[in-house]
Amino acid sequence: MKRLLAILTAAVTTALTLSACGPDRDGTLGPAPTGAPPSQATAAPPPASQPTPPPSPGGSASLGTPSASTPPAARTVTVQVWLTRAGTIVPTRRVRPHTVATSRLALAELVAGPTRAEVAAGMTNAVSPGTSFTIAGISGGVATVSFPPAFYTGGRTVARLRQAQVVYTLTQFPSVSRVALQSAGAPVAAPVRRSDYADLLALIVVSDPVVGQRVSSPVTVAGTANVFEATVSLRLLDASGREIATRFTTATCGSGCRGSWSLSVPYRLARAQRGTVQVYEVSAEDGSSQHVVDVPVTLSAAP
């Protein structure tokens, strides 16, 4: 009897011991520990409120070994360049490798002149190719630029066109509102702004799209205008000259003042091809198209 009692006692003790070592099945985690923090060997990750330090450049966060890096995508910058056409100034754009010297880049592109496509569209340049310039600095919204004396020769009309091109090209940047023109480092006149050359703008100016641009449906067309009752008309022509879309819109001002305008024009086209964005004013007298601006583009297919 004593032997049986001893065996039963040992079995109960073993069962209790195994139960204490087994997993907790009641779903509770018990009270938070209040003792000393665990050793470095078993330390838990830092709390979410304490950000993990970033990995070292070019390495792995966990292994600390170099890893192959992907070259960053090429960065570009887009600048507006004002050229000439039929005695007026007109905008176009250039996309070039990124630089912080955007004012210098814009003037360099102005001096370089129009592309072949722009020449074919009637765009020219009053600024002679290779004209040198020096940007002395930009301070208080005034960009100081020096050109050689030849820049100011050729008569008042040509000289004003050149100056207008420079002023409109530089004042596209928020940091520049006026331009101080110099001749070989000597001031030519007081700083000037866009309004001083507003008379050299065509009655309809198209700033988007630009000559040679590839567009897709719906194409966004925008610009400024000073037309009768502020009404600006537009049509899209395919490679054969067939009209594939037409729209009209109202500028923010017109009939004696210049306003901005923009519209989105959807079209359908079976295949990509050359085309023309044509913007014009409808004559109040006979309904004819006047002050026509043709912008040659590439039209993407739009089934």
Phi and psi in degrees as a GROMACS rama.xvg file:
@    title "Ramachandran Plot"
@    xaxis  label "Phi"
@    yaxis  label "Psi"
@TYPE xy
-63.3302  -37.5171  LYS-2
-64.2496  -40.5792  ARG-3
-65.6632  -41.5077  LEU-4
-63.0037  -39.0633  LEU-5
-65.0037  -40.2173  ALA-6
-65.0778  -43.1055  ILE-7
-64.1225  -39.1098  LEU-8
-63.8911  -42.702  THR-9
-65.3777  -37.597  ALA-10
-66.4747  -41.9395  ALA-11
-64.081  -41.612  VAL-12
-62.5479  -42.7035  THR-13
-64.1972  -41.8234  THR-14
-63.2931  -41.9544  ALA-15
-65.0746  -38.4715  LEU-16
-64.8814  -45.0539  THR-17
-64.5628  -37.1935  LEU-18
-64.905  -38.6229  SER-19
-67.2688  -28.4922  ALA-20
-88.3805  -12.6793  CYS-21
-78.9528  173.55  GLY-22
-67.8584  150.943  PRO-23
-77.991  120.258  ASP-24
-104.261  3.82387  ARG-25
-93.7454  0.800401  ASP-26
84.2403  0.154865  GLY-27
-99.6034  153.84  THR-28
-103.62  -5.29729  LEU-29
80.1028  178.106  GLY-30
-69.4979  153.874  PRO-31
-65.8296  144.844  ALA-32
-66.1601  144.35  PRO-33
-120.403  1.71739  THR-34
-80.4146  -164.08  GLY-35
-67.5866  150.362  ALA-36
-63.1637  154.217  PRO-37
-64.3079  163.668  PRO-38
-71.8508  167.576  SER-39
-59.733  -29.5321  GLN-40
-68.4558  -27.9943  ALA-41
-120.916  15.2509  THR-42
-62.6771  140.648  ALA-43
-79.4341  161.634  ALA-44
-61.2524  154.614  PRO-45
-63.2264  153.516  PRO-46
-59.4505  162.612  PRO-47
-62.4225  -26.8716  ALA-48
-73.6494  -11.804  SER-49
-111.044  98.3082  GLN-50
-60.7342  141.006  PRO-51
-72.3592  133.127  THR-52
-57.2872  141.525  PRO-53
-66.8212  154.198  PRO-54
-66.9375  154.697  PRO-55
-67.3453  149  SER-56
-55.3278  133.15  PRO-57
74.2269  8.32816  GLY-58
-121.802  178.269  GLY-59
-95.2182  141.287  SER-60
-66.5011  -29.4756  ALA-61
-100.054  -33.5791  SER-62
-101.219  -22.9134  LEU-63
71.8535  19.515  GLY-64
-106.867  150.291  THR-65
-60.4395  146.559  PRO-66
-129.553  156.664  SER-67
-65.3105  131.932  ALA-68
-107.113  147.014  SER-69
-91.536  127.566  THR-70
-59.3804  138.082  PRO-71
-64.9224  151.312  PRO-72
-64.5016  145.578  ALA-73
-62.254  128.799  ALA-74
-91.3726  142.972  ARG-75
-129.693  166.914  THR-76
-136.184  140.449  VAL-77
-108.405  127.029  THR-78
-123.252  148.787  VAL-79
-93.6183  137.091  GLN-80
-125.374  131.494  VAL-81
-100.865  116.196  TRP-82
-105.354  -165.164  LEU-83
-126.351  155.296  THR-84
-158.332  121.532  ARG-85
52.8169  42.4946  ALA-86
79.7361  9.24323  GLY-87
-122.516  169.522  THR-88
-104.168  138.762  ILE-89
-136.216  146.871  VAL-90
-91.7373  151.012  PRO-91
-144.949  -176.594  THR-92
-135.296  155.944  ARG-93
-133.061  136.99  ARG-94
-110.496  119.049  VAL-95
-133.587  165.16  ARG-96
-55.2078  145.19  PRO-97
-59.8779  140.27  HIS-98
-151.89  152.101  THR-99
-84.3105  -16.965  VAL-100
-88.5588  62.9902  ALA-101
-68.022  -34.5819  THR-102
-64.6063  -43.5921  SER-103
-64.9782  -41.0163  ARG-104
-61.217  -45.2178  LEU-105
-62.2016  -42.5903  ALA-106
-68.1592  -36.6146  LEU-107
-62.9864  -39.5543  ALA-108
-69.9347  -32.9777  GLU-109
-63.5606  -45.5563  LEU-110
-63.5674  -35.4119  VAL-111
-64.615  -28.3234  ALA-112
86.5147  -171.761  GLY-113
-74.9925  155.972  PRO-114
-79.7825  172.435  THR-115
-60.3731  -40.9398  ARG-116
-63.8557  -38.1238  ALA-117
-70.3056  -37.5967  GLU-118
-62.2366  -42.5777  VAL-119
-63.0424  -26.441  ALA-120
-88.7826  6.45326  ALA-121
92.5113  10.0227  GLY-122
-88.2961  139.171  MET-123
-131.635  -171.84  THR-124
-143.567  122.647  ASN-125
-76.7099  -20.0812  ALA-126
-83.8819  127.196  VAL-127
-68.6741  140.685  SER-128
-57.6033  140.618  PRO-129
81.5399  4.45804  GLY-130
-60.5659  128.518  THR-131
-84.699  156.49  SER-132
-155.529  158.325  PHE-133
-135.369  123.597  THR-134
-91.7998  106.217  ILE-135
-70.439  -26.0683  ALA-136
155.02  171.914  GLY-137
-127.292  120.581  ILE-138
-145.726  130.466  SER-139
60.3705  31.2156  GLY-140
82.4831  3.38498  GLY-141
-110.476  122.918  VAL-142
-96.3636  126.21  ALA-143
-101.29  119.801  THR-144
-128.985  133.557  VAL-145
-113.126  132.936  SER-146
-120.471  160.368  PHE-147
-67.4798  159.595  PRO-148
-54.3282  -32.1542  PRO-149
-61.6692  -22.7571  ALA-150
-61.6964  -28.2496  PHE-151
-100.678  7.79891  TYR-152
-96.0902  174.71  THR-153
98.5467  3.86922  GLY-154
103.635  157.131  GLY-155
-61.5878  -40.6737  ARG-156
-62.252  -48.8005  THR-157
-67.1512  -42.0598  VAL-158
-61.9184  -38.9831  ALA-159
-67.6949  -37.0552  ARG-160
-61.4512  -45.8324  LEU-161
-60.3863  -46.6497  ARG-162
-63.221  -40.2429  GLN-163
-62.8784  -40.8762  ALA-164
-58.8486  -45.3779  GLN-165
-65.373  -45.9583  VAL-166
-63.8445  -46.4388  VAL-167
-68.368  -34.3646  TYR-168
-67.9609  -41.0649  THR-169
-78.6705  -32.8074  LEU-170
-81.0732  8.19099  THR-171
-70.4358  -20.015  GLN-172
-90.2474  138.265  PHE-173
-58.4279  -26.3476  PRO-174
-79.4156  -6.40244  SER-175
-124.183  120.846  VAL-176
-115.023  -21.7298  SER-177
-140.454  161.091  ARG-178
-128.648  129.069  VAL-179
-98.8467  108.171  ALA-180
-86.8574  136.21  LEU-181
-127.549  154.435  GLN-182
-116.394  110.262  SER-183
52.9535  39.3292  ALA-184
89.0899  -6.9183  GLY-185
-100.774  134.225  ALA-186
-58.5441  138.989  PRO-187
-93.6669  -41.5238  VAL-188
-162.939  -178.916  ALA-189
-66.1303  155.719  ALA-190
-53.2754  140.456  PRO-191
-117.359  160.85  VAL-192
-130.216  179.214  ARG-193
-58.9447  -39.7656  ARG-194
-60.5638  -22.0179  SER-195
-71.0703  -14.1223  ASP-196
-126.932  19.7452  TYR-197
-61.7003  -24.9839  ALA-198
-69.5514  -12.8134  ASP-199
-93.1289  3.86086  LEU-200
-85.2924  141.404  LEU-201
-66.5931  157.659  ALA-202
-61.2337  -30.9822  LEU-203
-122.549  123.269  ILE-204
-116.362  127.013  VAL-205
-106.482  115.51  VAL-206
-98.7704  -17.4379  SER-207
-153.067  126.067  ASP-208
-78.8612  175.658  PRO-209
-108.265  165.617  VAL-210
-56.3651  130.392  VAL-211
86.4594  -3.64211  GLY-212
-72.459  146.328  GLN-213
-91.6532  126.163  ARG-214
-121.049  162.289  VAL-215
-135.37  164.344  SER-216
-83.805  131.642  SER-217
-82.898  139.965  PRO-218
-89.6679  133.861  VAL-219
-90.5258  126.346  THR-220
-121.258  131.642  VAL-221
-148.021  161.556  ALA-222
169.634  -154.512  GLY-223
-131.393  162.1  THR-224
-159.972  153.003  ALA-225
-130.622  84.1122  ASN-226
-129.896  168.124  VAL-227
-60.408  126.672  PHE-228
54.1367  22.4798  GLU-229
60.1812  18.7233  ALA-230
-90.5605  120.264  THR-231
-112.038  126.91  VAL-232
-108.1  155.181  SER-233
-149.385  145.912  LEU-234
-144.039  151.765  ARG-235
-105.705  132.778  LEU-236
-117.315  138.163  LEU-237
-83.0103  -171.357  ASP-238
-61.958  -27.3718  ALA-239
-89.9079  -1.16946  SER-240
88.8307  5.5259  GLY-241
-76.583  135.872  ARG-242
-74.2098  123.23  GLU-243
-112.475  -9.18943  ILE-244
-164.7  150.873  ALA-245
-148.112  144.211  THR-246
-152.299  166.954  ARG-247
-144.95  159.002  PHE-248
-148.687  175.77  THR-249
-118.883  127.87  THR-250
-74.0305  164.414  ALA-251
-70.1145  -13.0149  THR-252
-158.404  155.693  CYS-253
-170.794  179.827  GLY-254
55.5464  58.1007  SER-255
112.002  -6.11492  GLY-256
-140.394  155.981  CYS-257
-97.5097  130.754  ARG-258
-128.221  162.53  GLY-259
-92.4233  155.112  SER-260
-149.681  156.62  TRP-261
-161.309  141.975  SER-262
-152.795  155.771  LEU-263
-109.244  126.8  SER-264
-119.275  110.058  VAL-265
-80.8168  152.665  PRO-266
-150.764  165.824  TYR-267
-123.827  134.86  ARG-268
-154.45  130.187  LEU-269
-70.0955  -34.4236  ALA-270
-142.367  155.717  ARG-271
-66.9661  142.916  ALA-272
-167.299  168.025  GLN-273
-70.0651  150.372  ARG-274
-156.976  -172.424  GLY-275
-140.608  132.004  THR-276
-94.2874  117.104  VAL-277
-115.944  120.691  GLN-278
-115.962  138.418  VAL-279
-159.056  172.033  TYR-280
-112.26  136.743  GLU-281
-86.3915  124.795  VAL-282
-62.7868  131.804  SER-283
-73.0217  -15.8699  ALA-284
-87.0736  -49.7274  GLU-285
-129.109  3.7424  ASP-286
77.0959  8.0828  GLY-287
-77.991  163.411  SER-288
-86.0251  129.733  SER-289
-135.59  161.953  GLN-290
54.4153  44.0266  HIS-291
-71.7547  134.323  VAL-292
-121.341  116.23  VAL-293
-100.472  127.811  ASP-294
-118.876  102.46  VAL-295
-67.4395  130.863  PRO-296
-138.369  176.393  VAL-297
-108.235  122.682  THR-298
-92.1442  122.687  LEU-299
-73.4472  154.141  SER-300
-63.1762  142.623  ALA-301
-145.061  85.1833  ALA-302
